[in-house]
Every structure is written in structure tokens, then in C-alpha cells.
């Protein structure tokens, strides 16, 4: 999860270099949402978002099609959006 922390540090620095309570709360909610994703969707999400891999590379790593990789990523986003709406 090193990349999660790097992205969050970037966000916090952009917000004034402080760990504001709101930034910490957002980090907690996002991490919990990611943890609740099914394994394959979580893996595809991490590769696409944090590693910034293209769908072709993700498909190669996961042994699926490009369409399958795209579907997993978008399903992960949709599930995370629903989980986050409750907070």
C-alpha cells in the first residue's frame, strides 16, 4: 500500500501540507472501500489507479481480456462509489 500513502501525501501537501481531519477521514473511508472490493476487482483497481497501468498490461497480468479488465475496474469504481455514499 505504499502507493496509497504516496497519493495521499500528495493530496495532503496540496491541501497545505497538513494531515487535516477531513483528509484523514477521506483516507480511512477510501481504504475501507478498497478493502471491501472482491479480490480481482481490488487487484485491477490497484493496478489501474495506483500503478497507472494501461488496460492491455492489466489484461496480460490478470489473464483476462482488455474488456474484462475494463469491466473489473469500472465495477470496482461503481461499488466504491456506493460504499462511500454512506459516509
Beta strands, then each sheet from edge to edge (+ up, - down):
end
